[in-house]
Amino acid sequence: MNVNKKMTNKSDYLVKLENAGIYKSSKWLVRGVSLEVSKGQIVTLIGPNGSGKTTTAKMVLNILRSDEGSVKRNTNRVAYVPQKVNVDWTLPLRVFDFMKITGDISKLEMIENLKLTGVEDLIYADLKNLSGGEFQRVLIARAIAKKPELLILDEPVQGVDFNGEIALYNLIKSISDSLNCGILLISHDIHFVMSSTDHVICLNGHICCSGSPSSVAKNPAYIDLFGEHTASTLSLYKHHHDHSHGTDGGIEK
């Protein structure tokens, strides 16, 4: 089952999972996952804790090898912002130093990417003095400095207040547009993620439902997981499209 019906050639996808699954400790952590991410597209995995979202991301990253099905990647330019980053907050670590930990990057490139995420003025700030939203922006800046074609964001708004969430989701959309990269966004935070994405996949050990945000919000499987009240709150925030969606959730020019 291909859950994304984007009108492109077969070779245009960045990553494709077909009926992929992980079997550990005598049980399936996640099974039957099919998804596809292409350039310029935001695909969001939603689901409750323990539903297999991060496990699916690890298959995309080749950290975990699927025990059934297949995982195909058409790019090696992949960047990942994990759900948790272990930092020794007692160390006097500046944003400048933190940006250089995982790879060589010039100051000009650093400023360019911090500017894209709106925190270039924090380049010499102490990491421990940043707010939750500022730290997430630095993490994203460090990831996009690798010039990825595929960016994977695992719970990117955790520890961020309500207004910060809106700003970060606007930022993620802006990055997708500016870099024309595919984004796989993972979250249990439903409302803004769903309304700012191109395609939604709802997981609970398997794919419960998938499609456009509006179609998933009306799906009985989604309502069973998250409650009927969630669908009515999706209108709080929507991004502006330069394309339209078909009834299957695919992008139509």
QUIBELFEN-V971930 format. One record per backbone hydrogen bond with DSSP energy under -1.0 kcal/mol. NH is the residue of the N-H (numbers start at 0). CO is the residue of the C=O. E is the energy in kcal/mol with one decimal. If there is no record, write none. Layout:
BEGIN
nh co e
NH CO E
NH CO E
END
This chain:
BEGIN
nh co e
7 5 -2.2
11 8 -2.0
13 36 -3.2
14 36 -1.4
15 71 -2.8
16 34 -2.8
17 69 -2.5
19 32 -2.6
20 67 -1.3
21 29 -2.2
23 26 -2.6
26 23 -1.3
28 21 -2.5
29 21 -1.1
30 204 -2.1
32 19 -2.6
34 16 -1.5
36 14 -2.1
40 37 -1.6
42 182 -3.0
43 198 -2.8
44 184 -3.1
45 200 -2.6
50 47 -1.6
55 51 -2.1
56 52 -2.1
57 53 -2.1
58 54 -1.3
59 55 -2.0
60 56 -2.0
61 58 -1.0
62 57 -2.1
63 57 -1.8
66 20 -3.0
69 17 -1.9
71 15 -2.9
73 13 -2.8
77 75 -1.6
78 149 -2.4
80 151 -2.9
88 86 -1.2
90 87 -1.9
92 90 -2.0
94 124 -2.1
95 122 -1.7
97 93 -2.6
98 94 -2.4
100 97 -1.1
109 105 -2.4
110 106 -2.7
111 107 -2.2
112 108 -2.2
113 109 -2.6
114 110 -2.4
115 111 -1.6
116 112 -1.3
117 114 -1.0
118 113 -2.9
121 118 -1.9
122 119 -1.3
124 121 -2.0
126 92 -3.4
128 125 -1.5
129 126 -1.6
134 130 -2.5
135 131 -2.0
136 132 -1.9
137 133 -2.0
138 134 -2.4
139 135 -2.3
140 136 -2.4
141 137 -2.5
142 138 -1.8
143 139 -2.7
144 140 -1.2
145 142 -1.4
146 143 -2.0
148 76 -2.6
149 76 -2.0
150 181 -2.9
151 78 -2.7
152 183 -2.5
153 80 -2.5
154 185 -2.8
157 154 -1.3
159 156 -1.7
164 160 -2.2
165 161 -1.7
166 162 -2.0
167 163 -2.5
168 164 -2.5
169 165 -2.1
170 166 -2.1
171 167 -2.6
172 168 -2.0
173 169 -2.2
174 170 -2.6
175 171 -2.2
176 172 -2.1
177 173 -3.0
178 174 -2.8
179 175 -1.1
181 148 -3.0
182 40 -2.9
183 150 -2.5
184 42 -2.9
185 152 -2.9
186 44 -2.5
193 189 -2.4
194 190 -1.6
195 191 -1.2
197 41 -1.8
198 41 -1.6
199 210 -3.0
200 43 -2.9
201 208 -2.8
202 45 -3.2
203 205 -2.3
204 50 -2.7
207 201 -2.9
210 199 -2.1
215 211 -2.5
216 212 -2.3
218 215 -1.3
222 218 -2.3
223 219 -2.4
224 220 -1.4
225 221 -2.7
226 222 -2.4
229 226 -1.2
232 229 -1.0
233 230 -1.0
235 232 -1.6
238 194 -1.2
243 251 -2.0
245 249 -2.4
248 245 -1.8
251 243 -3.4
END
